[in-house]
């Protein structure tokens, strides 16, 4: 190996972030570097990553994971989207699905034809033309790349799973690829006097571990990126005010739903994530508008089953590091930032950041151009996800509590304001190249949060009224036929990936 190459990578912290990094790096850097992961069983991990988005399927494919085996070993289930309840107004409900509504036609998005049909008197909802919506509420699922011989895309899906079991699953894979795990707590960090780079970490038992590249997966503690290298944190609480959560598992419900639920409360919201062996629940809230005691009471009063333990509390500050990579240290997961789990983006950001690191993998020179580009790309992705999350809070007509009045009246980034204004005008969505969320996601949340476009795109006039009506009727027929052919979600799980 060339003397200038990275020879030793040290990952501080396990959990989902640490073991995704270890598994991915060991896959791509086989026999090039040694990878050493340090974690302590006595330090609890934060389990907010039980719901995912479809990008995780790419990670699993890259790592060569068997999807059914993964679901079996993590008590997993299928996720077709997120149901948002009481967000626009109390009583509102909509499903942000992972797929497109209808069929795009003549380089024009389907929702533009639907908007035109509304002008002409159609009372249908956009979700009446969504395969994902019909499958989710019929509790049905099977992999489907496309619908028969039509041009309609099939089912895009993700997973619900136990995050600790997923980390264990990845650990087995990583260790089989040569990753060395050391049990212990990092108590000190030594820096090189000339460069300020991290030279080694010291464990509680006195052991010292040297490295060339250090990856900080130590969670909110951010032992390396913040504690040792003093990288500042950009606080986004003025836009995303929730800063606390209480979480508890409960007995599983009778029906294994193929979607997550996010129900808004007086000062935050509650997640519901259905797993094979239990249901994960949590109440995310802002302690300026309610107390932990009241938030816990609300959570326990709205469970679908008997709680399985005492609720655990979590404190956080939404935002991100001003640098994700500094000197010879890259932060991942909670050490790099926290965007609350409203749209299940935590695990995606880990895998996205690891992918960027592999693309821009350094030599011992640690060229600043590589580091700057990494920080620019990751920062942009955080900013775009931030705007999407803010949309849920800010675009509300709720005025029943101080929390929602604050959200409705707060100032928002100009980047989000422009998107909202554009959609309100004629239903247009401009997707930036680095935006994680597709046009269909923005459309569903904009509509779900009660933004009604005043008009529609002129290209939707390419059909006459009779053709438009026939087109929409055909879409509904295709969706009904495709859904009728699907097995139930529970049947699919029982047949292919039922946990022991």
C-alpha positions, 0 to 999 in steps of 0.5 A: 500500500502506498505510504500516503494511503489511509491505513487505519480507520477508527469508528467511535460509537456503534449503534445504527450509525457506527455499524452502517459506516463499518459495514459500508466501508469494509465492503468498499475498502477490503484489504486496503485499510483496517477498521476498528470500532469502539463501543460500550454496551453500557451506553444506550443508543437512541432508537428513533430510527425504526421507520425508514424511507425507500433509499434504505433499500439501496443501502441493503442492496449495496451491502448484499443484504437479503431483504427477507432475512433482514426483516425476519431478524429485526421484527420488521414490517413494510412501510408505504408512507406516513399518515399525518393526522391533525396537522392542517386542522384538527380532524385532517388526515392525509397519507404522504406515500412514497409513490407518484399519484396517477400516471404522468402524461406528455411530460406533465405531472399527473397532479396537474391534470387532477388540478384541472379536473377540479376546476371542471367540477371533479370532487375526487381527492388526489389520493383517489388516484394513488396506488400506494394510498389504496394499498396502504389502507387496504393493508396490502403489499407485495413487491411490484416494480410496475403495474402490468403492461401500463406506464404506472410505476409500482410500489415504492416501499421502505421498512419499519424495524427495531433499530437496535436489531438492525445495528446487530444485523449489520455488526455481524456483516461488518465483523465477518468482513474484518471489522474489529470491535472493542468494548469500552468507553472513550475518556480522552482524545489526543491531538497531533501538536503540529496539525491538530488532527486526532492522533488517538483515543484513550479508553477507560481501561487505559488502552490507547487506539491510534488511527489515520481517519476517525469517524465520530458516531458517539451520538449527541455527545459528539466526543470527537467532532465537538469535544476534541475538535470544537466544531460549532453547532447550528441551532434550528430550534426557531424553525423546528421547536420540538426539543424533547421526546418520550418513547415507549413500546406497547403490545402490537395491535391486531392489524399490522399496518403498512404505514407509519402514523404521525398524529399532532398534539397540542405541543408536538406530535406522536409517532406510531410504528408497527413492528411484528412483535410490538408497536413503537410509540413516541411523543415529540414535543417542545418543553416551552409549551408543555411539560414532560409529565403532560407529554407522557400522560398524552402518550400513554393515554393514546397507545393502541395497547398495553405499554411494555416498559416505562417511557424513556425521555430524550433531549435534543436540539434540532440543527447540524454541525457547521462542519461535518468533516474537520481535519481527520474526523468525520461525524455521522448520525446524531454527532453530525446533527439532528432532524427530528424523526417526522419524515424518517430521515435519520438513517438515510442521512447516515447512509448518504453521508457514508456514500459521500465519504466513499466518493471523496475518500481522502489520503493522508494529505486530507486535501481541503478541497475534498473536505470542503466539497463534502461539507457543502454537499452534506450541508445542502442536503440537511438544509433541503430536508429542514425546509421539508420538515418546517413545511409541516409545522408552518403550513397549518390552520391550527390556532388551538394552542400556543405551540401551533400559533407560534408555528403558523406565525414564525418566519421561515427560510426564503427557500421554503417560502418560494416553494410554497408560493410557487405551488400556491400559484399553479401547483408547480414544484421545482425539485432541486438536484440534491433534494431527497424528496421527490416532486410527489412528496412535496405535492402531497404534503402541500395539499395535505397541509391545505395549500390549494393552488389557484390554477394549474399548468397550461400543459394540462390543457393538452387533453379535451374535457372528454379525454381528461375524464376518460384518462382519470377513470382509466387510472382509477380502474388500473389502481383497483385491479392492481390492488385487488391482486395484492396479498395482505401485508400480514400474509406477505410477512408471514410467508416471506419474513416472519420473525422467529 
